Amino acid sequence: MSLDNLVGITLEKLTPDSSAISRLLNAAKRNIADAQITDVSAENRFDAAYKAIMQLANAALQVRGYRTLTSSCWSTAGAVAPRPRQIRPLLTSGRYAGAQAAEDDGEAFVDKMHQWREQQIVTVRLDAAIEANLRELGHGG
């Protein structure tokens, strides 16, 4: 079975990028490790495990030269709306603050959001470790 029948519906073709695949695999390993931390809530552990599953699935797709379209790009008729990164927003924070427009750093928004989420998980893990250490020292509840 080929995935070509899903191109333009839920997948798009791409040239496999070993560094992008490596980043996905490394992020999945970190999320698997985070999912095993019992000091964080079950919800955060589930989120980390789910994210690892998605990263591994995306890595497998990318090895074969595909990646998923975002769900907001799907249409019930099968036509594909423009990719979010192709749409330039009219209003940006710089227009209100007077800052110069930032140059595109070439990193996809979704990748930045993954990094932000990973930082959140690390923050929760560190907070839990600090809280445990404080309890051990007789401080905290």
Secondary structure in CASP SS format (residue, H / E / C, confidence):
PFRMAT SS
TARGET T0000
AUTHOR 0000-0000-0000
METHOD secondary structure of the structure
MODEL  1
M C 1.00
S C 1.00
L C 1.00
D H 1.00
N H 1.00
L H 1.00
V E 1.00
G C 1.00
I C 1.00
T C 1.00
L E 1.00
E E 1.00
K E 1.00
L C 1.00
T C 1.00
P C 1.00
D C 1.00
S H 1.00
S H 1.00
A H 1.00
I H 1.00
S H 1.00
R H 1.00
L H 1.00
L H 1.00
N H 1.00
A H 1.00
A H 1.00
K H 1.00
R H 1.00
N H 1.00
I H 1.00
A H 1.00
D H 1.00
A H 1.00
Q C 1.00
I C 1.00
T C 1.00
D C 1.00
V C 1.00
S C 1.00
A H 1.00
E H 1.00
N H 1.00
R H 1.00
F H 1.00
D H 1.00
A H 1.00
A H 1.00
Y H 1.00
K H 1.00
A H 1.00
I H 1.00
M H 1.00
Q H 1.00
L H 1.00
A H 1.00
N H 1.00
A H 1.00
A H 1.00
L H 1.00
Q H 1.00
V H 1.00
R C 1.00
G C 1.00
Y E 1.00
R E 1.00
T E 1.00
L C 1.00
T C 1.00
S H 1.00
S H 1.00
C H 1.00
W C 1.00
S C 1.00
T C 1.00
A C 1.00
G C 1.00
A C 1.00
V C 1.00
A C 1.00
P C 1.00
R C 1.00
P H 1.00
R H 1.00
Q H 1.00
I C 1.00
R C 1.00
P C 1.00
L C 1.00
L C 1.00
T C 1.00
S H 1.00
G H 1.00
R H 1.00
Y H 1.00
A H 1.00
G C 1.00
A C 1.00
Q C 1.00
A C 1.00
A C 1.00
E C 1.00
D C 1.00
D C 1.00
G C 1.00
E C 1.00
A C 1.00
F H 1.00
V H 1.00
D H 1.00
K H 1.00
M H 1.00
H H 1.00
Q H 1.00
W H 1.00
R H 1.00
E H 1.00
Q H 1.00
Q H 1.00
I H 1.00
V H 1.00
T H 1.00
V H 1.00
R H 1.00
L H 1.00
D H 1.00
A H 1.00
A H 1.00
I H 1.00
E H 1.00
A H 1.00
N H 1.00
L H 1.00
R H 1.00
E H 1.00
L C 1.00
G C 1.00
H C 1.00
G C 1.00
G C 1.00
END
